Amino acid sequence: MTSLRRCLASLFLTSGIAAVDMALGERVVLSGLLVLGPVLACVHVEKRCTLVVGGYALLLFVAMSQVQGTLGTFNTSVRVLTLGIGVCMAVCIAHMRAARERTLATVARTAQMALLTPLPPRVGYLLVATRYRCAARDLVLGGDVLDAVSSAYGVRVLIADVRGSGLSAMGTAAATLRHFRNAAYAQRSLLSVTGAVAAAVSEELGAEDFVTATIAEFAPDGQVTIVNCGHHPPAVLGERGARLIDVEPALPLGLHGDYREEKVRLAPGERMLFYTDGLAEARDAEGTMLDLEHELRTLPHAPVLDGVLDDLFKRMDSHTGGRHSDDVSMILCQPDP
């Protein structure tokens, strides 16, 4: 739809130039500006639309010359040739730009997938399912991080959301993931893991950058230890419904917060959902935020973890109409010793 609007804008610009030229008559010649329509199109839309705008500009010029009685003269022929060359150049530019964007999209997608390597369905004694969707449809570069590792001290899970987007956010996300993996295997307590990640990430952040995160540790008996660093509270999902965990968040990573542990015990069969603000703050066309707590409470208790996340994604898309302005990440965990 955006491409169509931009194509129409180029056509309207071309028509406007032609209308002004005809209104001014022979006193001022603006027909040379008709090339602005294809030039504008080649910057924003594909080559086919650029070719349509260019062809329209040429037809308009010929029609204007016919009305003004100058068609067939030497000056008009030179102007037609000049406009035609301009249209051809605009189409070539649109083609090269599209090819470059496809290459960048491929590189970005490869880099993002390397960062967000899909987790296996089981990490130690923990069943795991994940979903990720980037807000940038053309260049898949986001700042969300998901990970789960089985250490000697328990299965540890990370979900993080880096402020911003693009290459800078992806670099910070990669650093956060790297530091978490190093600390998750080496540190005995979850607070030590969080402190090590926070200290390491802080050295790589800019003055106004930060990372919201939740770091959790699952024990085989269903006890979950949680450290919330400015992130959305996790939710417990079970056959009897769902509830958000009342966890008091500390400051995000990079802002030197005082981190605290919270402990929650899952009943047999219960799962814990972690998510980013792309889900929690999803809005419809009128700006109404998704009632996440209601959606979780009415979510069917699917036997397979992936089915739960698929259903939740469908509910979010139904609310937003498929539009999303922020990355969406989810990780659903269930102890299965």
Disulfide bonds with the S-S distance in Angstrom:
Cys7-Cys49 2.03
